[in-house]
Amino acid sequence: MSPAEREYLAALRRQIAETRRLFSNPQKPEREKMVCRAFLRSIGVEFSEDEIAVGASEPVDIAFRDAAFQITEVLDEGRKRSLEHKELEIRYQNACSARDVMEPWRGPEAMEFGEVVSVTAKRLDEKFAKLGQQGCRGIDALVHVDLFRPVIRYLYPAAFVETDDANTMRAHGWRSVSVLMIPYATVLFADETAPPFLRHRQCTVLQATDDIIGFIFRPN
């Protein structure tokens, strides 16, 4: 094994170890802060790190200024991150060369706005079933769409479209519903009681100007 390969594999092993730590149960608040940061940067809201706080109680995961975010994700059906990361760690630890960790290239696949809204609505249906209308009232739902099995999905075209699914989510009682699909974000709707930074950005698709990895993980 060449020195470059050893260095590369060592970096992968450090990375997957940190990833497994990040996605452990104790790190859930930090992951939710990461989603909030990415969303704010995508919609162009400047902030300081101390403005992003863990919610005092459910269903508020993250409090930011006047926003009360309930943060949730849309993942590929059947995907189990803990198992996925464990298998990768074993693979990286057992690798004897860079060839052992290579993956076949699969081109990304476009996902239209309506489909993004549809999977968002499905996820919030599940949340509504647990919280009920009373639990959703006054809450700002923030949904991170993260689909990449068997291929990475990306939003295209990045243009806002009205859908019936938005009306269903309104009926749940959410104060606002926003979606993050890196590097894009949108506020699907925000009622008159929602924070101004959400109301003023609804019904449009915005794109982060920062680098894709950095704006997710980097605190201010």
MARRODO-828508 format. One record per residue: x, y, z of N, C-alpha, C in turn; residue number from 1. Coordinates in steps of 0.2 Angstrom, whole numbers. Last residue first. Layout:
# residues N
  n.xx  n.yy  n.zz ca.xx ca.yy ca.zz  c.xx  c.yy  c.zz pos
     X     Y     Z     X     Y     Z     X     Y     Z NUM
...
END
This chain:
# residues 220
  n.xx  n.yy  n.zz ca.xx ca.yy ca.zz  c.xx  c.yy  c.zz pos
  -106   146    66  -103   153    65   -97   154    69 220
  -102   129    63  -105   134    66  -102   141    64 219
  -103   118    49   -99   124    52  -103   129    56 218
  -111   109    42  -107   107    48  -104   113    52 217
  -117   116    31  -121   111    35  -117   111    42 216
  -108   123    24  -113   127    27  -118   122    32 215
   -98   114    20   -97   119    25  -103   122    28 214
  -104   107     9  -102   104    15  -102   109    21 213
  -107   117    -1  -112   113     1  -110   109     8 212
  -102   135     2  -101   128     0  -105   123     3 211
  -116   147     0  -109   144     3  -108   138     0 210
  -128   150    -5  -122   153    -8  -115   150    -6 209
  -142   141    -6  -137   143    -2  -131   145    -7 208
  -157   146   -14  -151   142   -14  -146   145   -10 207
  -175   145   -13  -169   149   -12  -163   144   -12 206
  -191   146   -20  -185   142   -19  -179   146   -19 205
  -206   153   -13  -200   153   -17  -195   148   -15 204
  -216   153    -3  -218   152   -10  -212   154   -14 203
  -209   164    10  -213   159     8  -214   159     0 202
  -201   174    15  -198   170    11  -202   164     8 201
  -209   181    25  -206   185    19  -202   181    14 200
  -211   171    34  -217   174    30  -214   178    24 199
  -198   170    40  -202   164    36  -207   167    32 198
  -196   182    46  -191   179    41  -193   173    37 197
  -207   184    55  -206   187    48  -201   184    43 196
  -214   169    61  -209   174    61  -208   177    55 195
  -233   168    60  -226   165    59  -221   170    60 194
  -245   173    60  -242   173    66  -235   170    66 193
  -250   171    47  -249   178    49  -245   178    56 192
  -241   156    41  -247   160    42  -245   167    45 191
  -232   150    27  -231   153    34  -237   157    36 190
  -227   137    16  -232   142    19  -230   144    26 189
  -214   133    12  -220   131     8  -226   136    10 188
  -199   139    10  -205   140    15  -211   138    11 187
  -185   130     5  -191   134     3  -195   134     9 186
  -168   127    -2  -173   127     4  -179   131     2 185
  -154   118    -8  -160   122    -9  -164   122    -2 184
  -143   110   -10  -142   116    -7  -148   121    -7 183
  -153   101     2  -147   104     1  -145   104    -7 182
  -168   104     6  -165    99     1  -159   102    -2 181
  -179   108    18  -172   109    16  -170   103    12 180
  -194   117    20  -191   111    17  -184   113    16 179
  -207   122    31  -201   123    27  -198   117    25 178
  -222   128    37  -219   122    35  -213   124    30 177
  -230   135    51  -227   136    45  -224   129    43 176
  -239   131    60  -239   138    59  -235   139    53 175
  -250   117    58  -243   119    58  -243   127    57 174
  -262   111    56  -262   116    61  -255   119    62 173
  -266   103    46  -264   100    52  -263   105    58 172
  -269   111    35  -275   109    39  -273   105    46 171
  -257   113    30  -260   118    33  -266   116    38 170
  -256   100    24  -251   102    29  -254   108    33 169
  -266   101    14  -266    96    19  -262    98    25 168
  -260   112     6  -266   113    10  -268   108    15 167
  -249   105     1  -248   111     5  -254   112     9 166
  -255    96    -8  -252    93    -2  -250    99     3 165
  -258   103   -19  -263   101   -14  -261    99    -8 164
  -246   116   -23  -248   109   -23  -254   108   -18 163
  -237   127   -33  -242   126   -28  -245   119   -29 162
  -220   128   -35  -226   126   -38  -231   124   -32 161
  -204   135   -37  -209   134   -33  -216   133   -37 160
  -190   127   -44  -195   133   -45  -201   131   -41 159
  -178   120   -49  -178   123   -43  -183   129   -43 158
  -183   105   -59  -181   112   -58  -182   115   -51 157
  -174    98   -46  -174   101   -52  -180   100   -56 156
  -165    92   -32  -171    96   -34  -170    99   -41 155
  -159    75   -32  -158    82   -31  -164    86   -34 154
  -154    60   -25  -159    64   -28  -158    71   -27 153
  -142    47   -28  -143    54   -25  -149    57   -29 152
  -149    31   -29  -145    36   -32  -146    42   -28 151
  -157    22   -22  -150    19   -24  -146    25   -28 150
  -153    34   -10  -153    26   -12  -158    25   -17 149
  -154    47    -6  -149    45   -10  -148    38   -12 148
  -162    60     2  -163    54    -2  -157    53    -7 147
  -167    70    12  -161    67    11  -161    60     8 146
  -175    84    18  -176    79    13  -169    76    11 145
  -180    90    33  -174    89    29  -175    83    24 144
  -192   101    37  -191    95    35  -185    94    31 143
  -199   110    50  -193   110    46  -191   103    44 142
  -214   118    56  -211   112    54  -205   113    49 141
  -217   127    70  -214   128    63  -210   122    61 140
  -232   128    79  -225   125    78  -223   126    71 139
  -245   132    82  -239   137    84  -232   134    83 138
  -250   116    82  -252   123    83  -246   127    85 137
  -247   102    84  -244   106    79  -245   113    79 136
  -255    99    95  -247    98    96  -244   102    90 135
  -268   100    90  -266   104    96  -258   104    97 134
  -268    90    81  -268    97    79  -266   102    84 133
  -256    77    84  -262    80    84  -262    87    82 132
  -244    70    86  -245    76    89  -252    79    90 131
  -245    58    78  -242    58    85  -244    64    89 130
  -250    62    66  -253    57    69  -251    56    76 129
  -241    72    62  -247    74    64  -251    68    68 128
  -230    64    58  -229    68    64  -236    70    67 127
  -236    58    47  -234    54    53  -233    58    59 126
  -238    69    39  -244    65    41  -242    61    47 125
  -225    73    37  -228    77    42  -235    74    44 124
  -221    63    27  -218    63    33  -222    67    39 123
  -230    67    17  -231    61    20  -227    60    27 122
  -225    80    14  -232    79    17  -233    72    20 121
  -213    76     9  -213    81    15  -220    80    18 120
  -217    70    -3  -213    66     3  -213    70     9 119
  -223    81    -9  -227    75    -8  -223    71    -2 118
  -213    90   -11  -218    92    -7  -222    86    -5 117
  -205    82   -20  -202    84   -14  -208    86    -9 116
  -214    82   -31  -212    76   -27  -209    77   -21 115
  -214    95   -35  -221    92   -32  -219    86   -29 114
  -201    97   -39  -204   101   -33  -210    97   -30 113
  -193    82   -45  -197    88   -46  -200    91   -39 112
  -177    77   -45  -183    76   -41  -187    83   -42 111
  -165    68   -55  -168    74   -53  -175    72   -49 110
  -151    59   -49  -158    59   -52  -162    65   -50 109
  -134    55   -52  -139    58   -48  -146    58   -52 108
  -125    40   -57  -127    47   -58  -133    49   -54 107
  -114    31   -49  -121    31   -51  -123    38   -51 106
  -100    21   -49  -103    28   -50  -110    27   -52 105
   -96    10   -36   -97    11   -43  -101    18   -44 104
   -83    14   -24   -90    12   -25   -91    13   -33 103
   -69     8   -15   -72    11   -20   -79     9   -21 102
   -62     1    -5   -67     6    -3   -71    10    -8 101
   -52    -6   -11   -57   -10    -7   -63    -5    -4 100
   -44     3   -17   -48    -1   -21   -54    -4   -17  99
   -35     7    -7   -41    11    -9   -46     8   -13  98
   -32    -8     3   -30    -3    -2   -36     1    -4  97
   -37   -15    13   -30   -15    12   -28   -11     7  96
   -50   -13    25   -48   -11    19   -40   -12    18  95
   -56   -14    38   -53   -20    34   -50   -19    28  94
   -61    -2    40   -55    -5    45   -52   -11    42  93
   -70     0    31   -64     4    30   -59     1    35  92
   -80   -10    35   -76   -10    28   -70    -6    28  91
   -83    -5    47   -80   -12    47   -76   -12    40  90
   -89     7    43   -83     7    48   -80     0    47  89
  -100     2    35   -94     6    32   -88     6    37  88
  -108    -4    45  -105    -8    40   -99    -4    36  87
  -111     7    53  -107     2    56  -104    -2    50  86
  -118    15    44  -112    18    46  -108    12    49  85
  -130     6    42  -126     9    37  -119    11    39  84
  -135     5    55  -132    -1    52  -127     1    46  83
  -138    19    57  -134    16    62  -130     9    59  82
  -148    21    47  -141    25    47  -136    21    51  81
  -157    12    37  -155    12    44  -148    15    45  80
  -170    13    26  -163    15    27  -162    16    35  79
  -183    11    22  -180     5    25  -172     7    27  78
  -184    24    11  -187    19    14  -183    13    16  77
  -173    38    14  -175    32     9  -178    27    13  76
  -180    51    24  -175    46    22  -177    41    17  75
  -184    66    29  -186    61    25  -180    57    22  74
  -184    72    46  -181    70    40  -185    66    36  73
  -188    86    57  -188    79    55  -185    78    48  72
  -190    98    70  -186    96    64  -187    88    63  71
  -200   111    74  -200   104    75  -196   101    68  70
  -195   127    80  -194   122    74  -195   115    77  69
  -201   141    82  -201   135    86  -201   129    81  68
  -195   158    80  -197   152    77  -196   146    82  67
  -190   170    85  -197   168    87  -199   162    84  66
  -174   163    87  -178   169    88  -185   168    89  65
  -176   147    87  -172   152    84  -176   158    83  64
  -176   131    95  -179   138    95  -174   143    92  63
  -179   115    90  -174   120    90  -178   127    90  62
  -190   107    94  -183   104    94  -178   109    95  61
  -205   106   102  -200   111    99  -193   108   100  60
  -215    99   107  -212    97   101  -207   102    98  59
  -203    96   120  -207    94   114  -213    97   113  58
  -194   110   127  -198   104   128  -201   102   121  57
  -185   120   124  -186   118   131  -190   111   132  56
  -174   117   110  -180   118   113  -181   116   120  55
  -157   123   109  -161   117   109  -168   119   113  54
  -155   138    98  -155   134   105  -159   128   105  53
  -146   150    90  -149   143    89  -149   139    95  52
  -140   161    94  -147   161    93  -150   155    92  51
  -127   158    95  -130   158   101  -138   159   100  50
  -122   160    82  -123   153    85  -127   153    91  49
  -131   172    73  -126   170    77  -127   164    80  48
  -136   175    56  -137   173    63  -131   172    66  47
  -144   179    41  -138   179    45  -140   178    52  46
  -153   170    29  -154   173    35  -147   173    39  45
  -154   163    16  -150   169    17  -152   173    23  44
  -158   150    15  -163   155    14  -160   162    15  43
  -147   143    18  -150   142    12  -155   148    10  42
  -145   147    31  -140   149    26  -143   148    19  41
  -156   140    37  -155   148    38  -150   150    33  40
  -153   127    34  -159   130    32  -158   137    32  39
  -141   125    41  -141   124    34  -147   127    31  38
  -145   127    55  -140   131    52  -140   131    44  37
  -154   116    56  -157   123    56  -152   128    53  36
  -146   105    55  -151   106    50  -154   113    50  35
  -138   107    66  -135   107    60  -140   108    54  34
  -147   106    76  -144   112    75  -141   113    68  33
  -149    92    75  -155    97    73  -152   104    73  32
  -137    87    79  -139    86    72  -145    91    70  31
  -137    91    92  -132    94    88  -134    93    80  30
  -148    83    97  -148    90    97  -143    94    92  29
  -142    70    95  -148    72    91  -149    79    91  28
  -131    64   102  -130    70    97  -136    72    93  27
  -136    53   109  -134    59   113  -133    65   108  26
  -137    43    98  -143    46   101  -141    53   105  25
  -126    46    84  -128    43    90  -134    47    94  24
  -121    53    74  -127    51    73  -129    46    79  23
  -108    57    78  -113    62    77  -120    59    77  22
  -102    44    79  -103    48    85  -108    53    84  21
  -101    41    65  -105    37    70  -106    40    76  20
   -93    51    61  -100    51    58  -104    47    63  19
   -81    48    67   -84    54    69   -92    54    67  18
   -79    36    60   -79    36    67   -83    42    70  17
   -78    41    47   -83    37    49   -84    36    56  16
   -66    49    48   -72    52    46   -78    47    48  15
   -56    40    51   -57    45    56   -64    48    54  14
   -56    32    40   -58    29    46   -60    34    51  13
   -53    41    30   -59    38    30   -61    35    36  12
   -39    43    34   -44    49    34   -51    46    34  11
   -34    31    32   -34    34    39   -39    39    39  10
   -35    30    18   -39    26    22   -39    28    29   9
   -26    41    15   -33    41    12   -37    37    17   8
   -14    36    20   -16    42    22   -24    43    21   7
   -12    24    12   -13    24    19   -16    30    22   6
   -11    30    -1   -17    26     1   -18    25     8   5
     1    37     1    -5    41    -1   -11    37     1   4
    10    26     3     9    31     8     2    35     7   3
     3    11    -4     7    17    -5     5    22     1   2
     4    -6     0     0     0     0     4     6     0   1
END
